[in-house]
Every structure is written in structure tokens, then in C-alpha cells.
Amino acid sequence: MAISIAIETPLQDDVRGLVERLNAHLLPLSPVEFQFKMTVEQMADSDTTLFVARDESGTAVGMGALKAHGPELGEVKRMYTVPQVRGQRVGRQLLERIVGLARERGLAAVMLETGTGEGMAEAHRLYTRYGFVPRGPFLDYPDSEWSAFFEMQLIAERVA
């Protein structure tokens, strides 16, 4: 299956649909107070860049965003692929675009927070296979059993 990935506005009905599906997927996995969701309106802010993956027919099948926290830190947000395309490297392609944009912008690091438990095993595998390493909480995320944190340092690439 051919997939195209582009920067798009989150303020589209099909992206709203992806966000709804992601939220529904996450809801049973952890308490709501430990789910750090962004709305499409928040994703439309100038500090966030959303990538949308589409299949040959133009259907949105995945998304992922880079949220900038100043000139040094980027955060991966709202990573999701529909179940029908899982295992076809769509998530990896989205992650490549997100990390690539962070490199282009000269960010020192990219970090992310994700859930724990069986429902998140695929996500953890994707991040670690791509080169992210576990770390402790960052920004204002609380340290809890419901969150796993990962980072990828990019600054060594800048000075090498």
C-alpha cells in the first residue's frame, strides 16, 4: 500500500476522526487524569506541526505531531495509526518525518510521553527500535505508573 505523508492542518473532519479514534483507544488504558491529550484546536497552534498519513484513496490512516518547547526541545504528540495499517511501517514513517523536522529545526532533543501496559507495547517497540531511550518525566508530566517517557538526543548530531 502506498502511503503519502504531509504536513496538514488538524482542523479537518478526517483528522478530527483520527483524534476521536485515538482518544477511544486510550480511554480504557489509564485513568483520564494521566492521559495528556491535545485537541485539534491545540494541535493547530503555531508551535505544533502535524503530519498526516494518507492511503492511495486519500483516506487519513495515521498522524503524529511535533510540538516545539522552545529552541531546544521537541515533543512527539498524538501518534496514531488506524488498526488496518498497523504493521505496515506507517508509524515509523510518521516518526521519521517528525524527527527529521526536529533535526531541520536544530532541536537538541525529542522526547515523548506515552502510556504503559499491554495496549501500548507496539508504541514502545516503535520508539525503542527507532532509537528512543527510556528516561524519567520531563516538562510538567507527573511521575506515575501510567506513563512511560522516552527521548532521542539530537545535539550530538549537530556537533559531530
N, C-alpha and C positions, 0 to 999 in steps of 0.2 A: 504494500500500500504506500503510495506517495503521500508524503506529509509536507505541507508548507508551514513555515513559522514566520510570523511578522509581528512587529510592534503594532498594537491596536489600542483603541480606547476601550476601557472596560464598560462604558456606558452603551452597551448593545444588548439586545434581548438574549442572544445566544450566549454571551459571556455571563449575563445575569443567571442564565440557566446552569452554566458550569459552576458558578459560585453556590447556587442552591444545592446542586448535587454534591459538591464538596462539603458543604455545611451538614447535609443529611448524612454523609459518610462519617463525619467526625462526631456527630452528636452522641452516639452510643459509646464512644471510645473513652471519654473522660468527662469529668464534671464541667459544666458550661463555664465556670469561672476560671478554668485552666485551658480554655480554647481562645486563642488570641487571633480572632478573625478580623479581616479588613472587609468593609463593604465595598461595593463597586464605586461608590462616591469617594471613599477614602483612597481607593486604588487610582482614581482619576487625578489625584493631587500631583503637582509637578515634581515631587521627589520620588515618584514611583513610575516605573516603566513596565508595562505589561506585554508579555509575549503570548500570542495565541497560536495554537497548532490547529491546522485545518486539514481535513482529508481531501481527496480529489473532487468531491462534490461541493466543497466549501463549508462543510459542517465543522463547527468547533468541537474538537476532540480532546483538547488539553490546554492548559495555561500555566503560567508561572511568572512571577514578577521580581524585579529588583527594586528594593526601597533603599534610597540613599539616606544615611545618617551622618551628614557632614561630608567632608572631603576624604575621609579615610575608610569609612565602614559602609559596606553594603549588606543588605539582608535579603535572603531568599524568602519570598512570601507567596502564599496561595498556589503552591504547586499541586496540580491535579491532572489526571488523565482519566477519561471515561473507561470503564471496565473492558469494553470491546477492543481497545487498542493497547491494553497493558501487555507487556512482554514484547512489544514491537519497537522499543527504544525511543518512544515519543518523549517520555520523561527525561531521558538522557539528552535528547536533542534540545529540549527546553532548557535544561540545566546548562548545557554548553553555551547557549545564547546568553543566558543570564550572567554566567561567569565571564564570558567574552566581553560583555558590555562593562562589567566591573573592571576588567583589565584595561579596556579602552579608556575608561574614566580615571585610571590611575589609582583606584582604591587599594588600600593596603591589605584589606581582608574582606571576606564574605562569610557571614555567619547565618545560622538559621536555628529556629526552634521548631520542634515537631513533637507529636505525641509519642507515647510509649505503648507497649502492648502488642498483641498479635496483629491487630489491624494496621499497624504501622511498620511491620517488618520489611515490606517491599520498599518503603520510602527510605528506611535506614540503610538497606542494602544499596539502593541507588546512590545515596550520598557518600557512603564509605567507598564504594567502587570507583566513584568519580574522584576521590581524593580528599574528601572532607574527613576531619578527625573529631572525635568527641571532645567536648570541652564543658566547662561549667556555664552557669547562667551569664547572660550579658544584658546590657541596657537595663530596663526595669522589669525583666522577666523574673518571677519568683522561682526559687529552687524548690522543686516538688517532684514527687514520684510520677507525675503525669506528663512531664516534659523531658525531652532529650535535646541537647544542644550540640551543634556541630560548627566547625569553622574550616576555612581554607585560607591560608596566608598567601597573599599575592605580592607582598612587598619584596620578598627575596627575588622574585622575577624582575622587579623594576630595577634593582641594583645589580643584578647579575650581568 
